[in-house]
Amino acid sequence: MTNGSAGFGVIAPLENAPEGEGLGCVSFETALVRQITPQAGDFDELGHVNNVVYLRWVQDMAVTHWHAVATPEMIEAEVWIALKHTIEYRDPILPGESAEIRTWLGEVRGPRFDRHVDIRKPGAKRFSARAVTEWCRINRATRRPMRIGRDVLDLFQVPG
């Protein structure tokens, strides 16, 4: 989950966020949750949030979750890169509307894992966008993949 020059950033925590937030996120119900309000430049010519903005939010939530649980040393030494995004769009977010973004971890395979992100209007039964991204853990210095071991699984407090 790259952060910085690519323009990806950490989404601010909710007010009164619970202690241990971001731990044990393995489903929609246990996901890390943030709220976001689209800015004027986030809308396309049809008047709803642009598809590229949804993808930016997906990546920003990955960074947010990593920064919520990782140690400063891990953030300094490791980087996550996206290998593949699969995203669906259903219910457009319009000007004046906000969204809840949820993220949780999926299957782990060597240095890779799937991350799920669900974006919907607060209280909506139907998603506005949902994505699964395959991420790969990379050593920042060597640029080589790093196996996702117990250290990372324990950090997120998820089973392996």
VEXTI-526980 format. One record per atom (N, C-alpha, C): x, y, z; atom name; residue number from 1; chain; residue in one letter. Coordinates in steps of 0.05 Angstrom, whole numbers. Each point is the difference from the previous one (the first is absolute). Layout:
east:north:up:atomo:num:cadena:residuo
X:Y:Z:CA:NUM:A:A
...
//
This chain:
east:north:up:atomo:num:cadena:residuo
17:-23:0:N:1:A:M
-17:23:0:CA:1:A:M
18:24:0:C:1:A:M
4:10:-23:N:2:A:T
18:23:-2:CA:2:A:T
-13:25:11:C:2:A:T
16:17:10:N:3:A:N
-10:25:11:CA:3:A:N
20:22:-7:C:3:A:N
-10:24:-6:N:4:A:G
18:22:-5:CA:4:A:G
-2:10:-28:C:4:A:G
21:-3:-16:N:5:A:S
2:13:-26:CA:5:A:S
-23:-7:-19:C:5:A:S
-11:-24:2:N:6:A:A
-22:-8:-18:CA:6:A:A
-26:14:8:C:6:A:A
0:14:22:N:7:A:G
-25:14:8:CA:7:A:G
-18:-16:18:C:7:A:G
8:-23:8:N:8:A:F
-17:-16:17:CA:8:A:F
5:8:29:C:8:A:F
-21:-1:16:N:9:A:G
4:10:27:CA:9:A:G
-17:-15:20:C:9:A:G
4:6:24:N:10:A:V
-15:-12:22:CA:10:A:V
-26:15:4:C:10:A:V
-22:-14:1:N:11:A:I
-26:12:5:CA:11:A:I
-4:3:31:C:11:A:I
-8:23:9:N:12:A:A
-1:6:29:CA:12:A:A
-19:-19:14:C:12:A:A
6:-8:25:N:13:A:P
-17:-18:15:CA:13:A:P
-27:14:6:C:13:A:P
-20:-17:5:N:14:A:L
-26:10:9:CA:14:A:L
3:12:27:C:14:A:L
-17:18:7:N:15:A:E
0:11:27:CA:15:A:E
-8:-23:19:C:15:A:E
12:0:23:N:16:A:N
-5:-21:20:CA:16:A:N
7:-28:-11:C:16:A:N
21:-3:-16:N:17:A:A
7:-26:-11:CA:17:A:A
7:-18:24:C:17:A:A
-8:-25:-2:N:18:A:P
5:-19:22:CA:18:A:P
30:-7:2:C:18:A:P
8:-6:25:N:19:A:E
28:-10:4:CA:19:A:E
3:-26:-15:C:19:A:E
23:-4:-12:N:20:A:G
5:-24:-15:CA:20:A:G
-12:-1:-28:C:20:A:G
-9:24:-9:N:21:A:E
-12:1:-26:CA:21:A:E
19:-10:-21:C:21:A:E
-11:-15:-19:N:22:A:G
17:-11:-22:CA:22:A:G
9:-28:5:C:22:A:G
-6:-11:24:N:23:A:L
9:-27:7:CA:23:A:L
-23:-19:-5:C:23:A:L
8:-24:-10:N:24:A:G
-20:-21:-4:CA:24:A:G
-19:5:-23:C:24:A:G
8:16:-19:N:25:A:C
-18:7:-23:CA:25:A:C
1:-22:-21:C:25:A:C
-21:-18:1:N:26:A:V
-1:-22:-18:CA:26:A:V
-26:-2:-15:C:26:A:V
-18:19:5:N:27:A:S
-27:-1:-13:CA:27:A:S
-12:28:-1:C:27:A:S
-22:3:-14:N:28:A:F
-14:26:-1:CA:28:A:F
-7:9:29:C:28:A:F
-8:-19:16:N:29:A:E
-9:6:27:CA:29:A:E
23:8:19:C:29:A:E
24:-10:-5:N:30:A:T
23:6:17:CA:30:A:T
19:20:-13:C:30:A:T
-7:12:-22:N:31:A:A
17:17:-16:CA:31:A:A
8:26:14:C:31:A:A
23:11:-8:N:32:A:L
7:28:7:CA:32:A:L
-18:18:-15:C:32:A:L
-12:20:13:N:33:A:V
-20:18:-13:CA:33:A:V
9:29:2:C:33:A:V
-3:14:-22:N:34:A:R
4:28:-2:CA:34:A:R
-23:13:-15:C:34:A:R
-3:26:4:N:35:A:Q
-20:16:-15:CA:35:A:Q
15:19:-17:C:35:A:Q
-12:6:-23:N:36:A:I
13:19:-19:CA:36:A:I
-22:16:-13:C:36:A:I
6:26:-5:N:37:A:T
-18:17:-15:CA:37:A:T
15:8:-26:C:37:A:T
-12:-6:-23:N:38:A:P
14:7:-25:CA:38:A:P
3:30:-2:C:38:A:P
22:8:-12:N:39:A:Q
6:28:-5:CA:39:A:Q
-9:8:-28:C:39:A:Q
-2:25:-6:N:40:A:A
-11:10:-26:CA:40:A:A
14:-13:-24:C:40:A:A
26:-4:1:N:41:A:G
15:-12:-22:CA:41:A:G
-3:-30:-3:C:41:A:G
-15:-13:18:N:42:A:D
-3:-29:0:CA:42:A:D
-23:-9:-19:C:42:A:D
-15:18:-11:N:43:A:F
-23:-7:-16:CA:43:A:F
6:1:-30:C:43:A:F
-12:-18:-15:N:44:A:D
4:-1:-29:CA:44:A:D
-21:15:-15:C:44:A:D
0:-2:-26:N:45:A:E
-19:16:-17:CA:45:A:E
-29:-10:3:C:45:A:E
-4:-23:12:N:46:A:L
-27:-10:6:CA:46:A:L
-11:10:27:C:46:A:L
18:13:15:N:47:A:G
-8:11:26:CA:47:A:G
2:-19:23:C:47:A:G
14:-22:-3:N:48:A:H
4:-18:23:CA:48:A:H
30:-5:3:C:48:A:H
8:-12:23:N:49:A:V
28:-4:6:CA:49:A:V
12:-16:-23:C:49:A:V
23:10:-10:N:50:A:N
14:-12:-22:CA:50:A:N
11:-28:8:C:50:A:N
1:-19:-18:N:51:A:N
10:-26:5:CA:51:A:N
29:0:10:C:51:A:N
16:18:-10:N:52:A:V
28:2:9:CA:52:A:V
1:9:29:C:52:A:V
-18:16:9:N:53:A:V
-1:9:28:CA:53:A:V
-6:-23:18:C:53:A:V
-19:-18:-8:N:54:A:Y
-5:-24:16:CA:54:A:Y
25:-16:3:C:54:A:Y
15:-3:-22:N:55:A:L
25:-15:2:CA:55:A:L
21:13:18:C:55:A:L
1:27:0:N:56:A:R
18:14:18:CA:56:A:R
-8:-5:29:C:56:A:R
-27:0:5:N:57:A:W
-9:-6:27:CA:57:A:W
7:-28:9:C:57:A:W
-2:-19:-19:N:58:A:V
8:-28:6:CA:58:A:V
29:-1:9:C:58:A:V
17:13:-15:N:59:A:Q
29:0:7:CA:59:A:Q
5:16:25:C:59:A:Q
-14:22:4:N:60:A:D
4:16:25:CA:60:A:D
-8:-16:25:C:60:A:D
-21:-17:-3:N:61:A:M
-9:-16:23:CA:61:A:M
21:-21:6:C:61:A:M
13:-11:-20:N:62:A:A
21:-20:5:CA:62:A:A
23:13:16:C:62:A:A
8:24:-8:N:63:A:V
21:15:14:CA:63:A:V
-10:6:29:C:63:A:V
-24:9:2:N:64:A:T
-11:6:27:CA:64:A:T
1:-24:18:C:64:A:T
-8:-23:-10:N:65:A:H
0:-24:17:CA:65:A:H
28:-8:8:C:65:A:H
19:1:-19:N:66:A:W
28:-7:6:CA:66:A:W
11:19:21:C:66:A:W
-5:26:-3:N:67:A:H
10:19:19:CA:67:A:H
-13:-2:28:C:67:A:H
-24:-11:1:N:68:A:A
-15:-3:25:CA:68:A:A
13:-23:17:C:68:A:A
13:-19:-13:N:69:A:V
9:-24:15:CA:69:A:V
31:-3:-1:C:69:A:V
13:9:-20:N:70:A:A
29:-5:-3:CA:70:A:A
17:17:18:C:70:A:A
23:-10:7:N:71:A:T
19:15:16:CA:71:A:T
14:20:-19:C:71:A:T
11:22:11:N:72:A:P
14:19:-17:CA:72:A:P
23:-13:-15:C:72:A:P
13:-20:13:N:73:A:E
22:-14:-13:CA:73:A:E
-9:-16:-25:C:73:A:E
-24:-12:3:N:74:A:M
-11:-15:-23:CA:74:A:M
-8:19:-23:C:74:A:M
-12:22:8:N:75:A:I
-8:20:-21:CA:75:A:I
25:10:-15:C:75:A:I
22:4:15:N:76:A:E
25:9:-12:CA:76:A:E
13:-21:-18:C:76:A:E
-1:-26:8:N:77:A:A
14:-21:-14:CA:77:A:A
-15:-14:-22:C:77:A:A
-27:2:0:N:78:A:E
-16:-16:-18:CA:78:A:E
-19:18:-16:C:78:A:E
-8:-10:-23:N:79:A:V
-20:14:-16:CA:79:A:V
-17:-22:-12:C:79:A:V
-25:7:-5:N:80:A:W
-19:-18:-13:CA:80:A:W
-6:11:-27:C:80:A:W
0:-18:-20:N:81:A:I
-7:9:-27:CA:81:A:I
-25:-16:-10:C:81:A:I
-16:14:-14:N:82:A:A
-24:-12:-12:CA:82:A:A
7:-15:-25:C:82:A:A
-8:-26:-1:N:83:A:L
5:-16:-24:CA:83:A:L
-24:-2:-18:C:83:A:L
-24:2:13:N:84:A:K
-25:-3:-16:CA:84:A:K
-23:12:16:C:84:A:K
-17:15:-14:N:85:A:H
-25:11:11:CA:85:A:H
-23:-12:-15:C:85:A:H
-20:-9:14:N:86:A:T
-26:-7:-11:CA:86:A:T
-20:18:14:C:86:A:T
-15:16:-15:N:87:A:I
-18:19:12:CA:87:A:I
-27:0:-15:C:87:A:I
-22:1:16:N:88:A:E
-27:1:-11:CA:88:A:E
-13:26:10:C:88:A:E
-16:12:-18:N:89:A:Y
-15:24:7:CA:89:A:Y
-30:-5:-1:C:89:A:Y
-15:10:19:N:90:A:R
-29:-5:0:CA:90:A:R
-17:25:6:C:90:A:R
5:13:22:N:91:A:D
-18:22:9:CA:91:A:D
16:26:1:C:91:A:D
-3:18:-19:N:92:A:P
17:24:-1:CA:92:A:P
-3:18:24:C:92:A:P
22:12:8:N:93:A:I
0:20:21:CA:93:A:I
-1:27:-13:C:93:A:I
-19:16:8:N:94:A:L
-5:26:-12:CA:94:A:L
9:23:18:C:94:A:L
2:24:-12:N:95:A:P
8:23:17:CA:95:A:P
-18:3:24:C:95:A:P
12:6:23:N:96:A:G
-15:3:25:CA:96:A:G
-3:-26:16:C:96:A:G
8:-23:-13:N:97:A:E
-1:-26:14:CA:97:A:E
28:-7:11:C:97:A:E
0:-17:20:N:98:A:S
25:-9:11:CA:98:A:S
0:-31:-3:C:98:A:S
22:-12:8:N:99:A:A
4:-29:-3:CA:99:A:A
13:-11:25:C:99:A:A
-6:-26:5:N:100:A:E
15:-15:20:CA:100:A:E
17:-19:-16:C:100:A:E
26:-2:8:N:101:A:I
18:-18:-13:CA:101:A:I
9:-21:20:C:101:A:I
-2:-25:-7:N:102:A:R
8:-22:17:CA:102:A:R
22:-16:-14:C:102:A:R
19:-9:16:N:103:A:T
21:-18:-12:CA:103:A:T
5:-23:19:C:103:A:T
6:-23:-12:N:104:A:W
8:-23:16:CA:104:A:W
18:-18:-17:C:104:A:W
14:-18:13:N:105:A:L
20:-16:-13:CA:105:A:L
-12:-27:-9:C:105:A:L
11:-10:-22:N:106:A:G
-9:-25:-11:CA:106:A:G
22:-20:0:C:106:A:G
1:-16:-21:N:107:A:E
18:-23:-2:CA:107:A:E
29:9:-2:C:107:A:E
18:-15:14:N:108:A:V
29:5:-1:CA:108:A:V
13:-22:-16:C:108:A:V
18:8:-18:N:109:A:R
15:-18:-17:CA:109:A:R
29:9:-3:C:109:A:R
18:-11:16:N:110:A:G
28:8:-1:CA:110:A:G
3:29:8:C:110:A:G
10:17:-19:N:111:A:P
3:29:5:CA:111:A:P
-25:16:-7:C:111:A:P
-21:-13:-8:N:112:A:R
-24:13:-9:CA:112:A:R
-24:-4:18:C:112:A:R
-18:19:0:N:113:A:F
-26:-5:13:CA:113:A:F
-21:17:-14:C:113:A:F
-25:-9:3:N:114:A:D
-22:15:-11:CA:114:A:D
-11:19:21:C:114:A:D
-7:24:-9:N:115:A:R
-13:19:18:CA:115:A:R
-26:8:-13:C:115:A:R
-21:-1:16:N:116:A:H
-27:7:-8:CA:116:A:H
-7:28:9:C:116:A:H
-13:15:-17:N:117:A:V
-9:27:7:CA:117:A:V
-29:3:-10:C:117:A:V
-17:10:17:N:118:A:D
-28:5:-6:CA:118:A:D
-6:29:5:C:118:A:D
-11:14:-20:N:119:A:I
-6:28:2:CA:119:A:I
-30:3:-4:C:119:A:I
-14:12:19:N:120:A:R
-29:4:-2:CA:120:A:R
-9:24:15:C:120:A:R
-24:10:-7:N:121:A:K
-12:22:15:CA:121:A:K
-7:-11:28:C:121:A:K
3:17:21:N:122:A:P
-7:-10:27:CA:122:A:P
-28:-12:1:C:122:A:P
-2:-24:11:N:123:A:G
-25:-14:3:CA:123:A:G
-10:-14:-25:C:123:A:G
13:3:-23:N:124:A:A
-9:-13:-25:CA:124:A:A
3:-30:1:C:124:A:A
-18:-14:-12:N:125:A:K
2:-29:-3:CA:125:A:K
17:-8:-24:C:125:A:K
1:18:-19:N:126:A:R
15:-5:-25:CA:126:A:R
26:16:0:C:126:A:R
21:-12:-10:N:127:A:F
26:15:-2:CA:127:A:F
0:19:-23:C:127:A:F
16:21:3:N:128:A:S
5:19:-22:CA:128:A:S
23:-11:-17:C:128:A:S
20:-10:14:N:129:A:A
22:-14:-14:CA:129:A:A
12:-20:20:C:129:A:A
9:-22:-11:N:130:A:R
15:-19:17:CA:130:A:R
23:-11:-16:C:130:A:R
21:-6:14:N:131:A:A
25:-8:-14:CA:131:A:A
14:-22:16:C:131:A:A
15:-16:-15:N:132:A:V
19:-18:11:CA:132:A:V
27:6:-14:C:132:A:V
20:6:17:N:133:A:T
26:6:-11:CA:133:A:T
20:-21:10:C:133:A:T
17:-10:-18:N:134:A:E
21:-18:8:CA:134:A:E
25:17:5:C:134:A:E
9:-1:25:N:135:A:W
23:16:8:CA:135:A:W
24:-18:4:C:135:A:W
24:10:-4:N:136:A:C
25:-14:4:CA:136:A:C
18:16:19:C:136:A:C
10:-14:20:N:137:A:R
18:12:20:CA:137:A:R
28:1:-11:C:137:A:R
13:23:1:N:138:A:I
26:4:-13:CA:138:A:I
19:12:21:C:138:A:I
25:-10:0:N:139:A:N
21:13:16:CA:139:A:N
8:26:-14:C:139:A:N
-2:22:14:N:140:A:R
5:26:-13:CA:140:A:R
29:3:-10:C:140:A:R
19:-11:14:N:141:A:A
29:3:-7:CA:141:A:A
7:-18:-24:C:141:A:A
-8:-26:1:N:142:A:T
8:-19:-20:CA:142:A:T
-20:-2:-23:C:142:A:T
-24:10:4:N:143:A:R
-22:-1:-20:CA:143:A:R
-9:-29:-6:C:143:A:R
6:-18:19:N:144:A:R
-8:-28:-3:CA:144:A:R
-24:-6:17:C:144:A:R
-17:-19:-10:N:145:A:P
-23:-8:15:CA:145:A:P
7:-12:27:C:145:A:P
-17:5:20:N:146:A:M
4:-11:27:CA:146:A:M
-24:-17:6:C:146:A:M
4:-25:9:N:147:A:R
-21:-18:8:CA:147:A:R
-17:13:22:C:147:A:R
-26:-4:-1:N:148:A:I
-17:9:21:CA:148:A:I
-1:-22:21:C:148:A:I
14:5:22:N:149:A:G
2:-20:21:CA:149:A:G
-17:7:24:C:149:A:G
6:-14:22:N:150:A:R
-15:4:25:CA:150:A:R
4:29:9:C:150:A:R
23:13:-6:N:151:A:D
4:27:9:CA:151:A:D
-22:19:-10:C:151:A:D
-7:-2:-25:N:152:A:V
-21:17:-12:CA:152:A:V
-28:-9:9:C:152:A:V
-4:-27:-1:N:153:A:L
-26:-10:9:CA:153:A:L
-6:7:29:C:153:A:L
20:-2:17:N:154:A:D
-4:7:28:CA:154:A:D
-4:31:3:C:154:A:D
14:15:-16:N:155:A:L
-3:29:0:CA:155:A:L
-29:8:-5:C:155:A:L
-12:-12:-21:N:156:A:F
-28:5:-7:CA:156:A:F
-20:-16:18:C:156:A:F
11:-19:16:N:157:A:Q
-16:-18:17:CA:157:A:Q
-20:-15:-17:C:157:A:Q
10:-13:-22:N:158:A:V
-17:-16:-17:CA:158:A:V
12:-28:-1:C:158:A:V
-17:-21:-4:N:159:A:P
11:-27:-3:CA:159:A:P
15:-3:-25:C:159:A:P
17:-20:-1:N:160:A:G
16:-4:-24:CA:160:A:G
-6:-26:-12:C:160:A:G
//
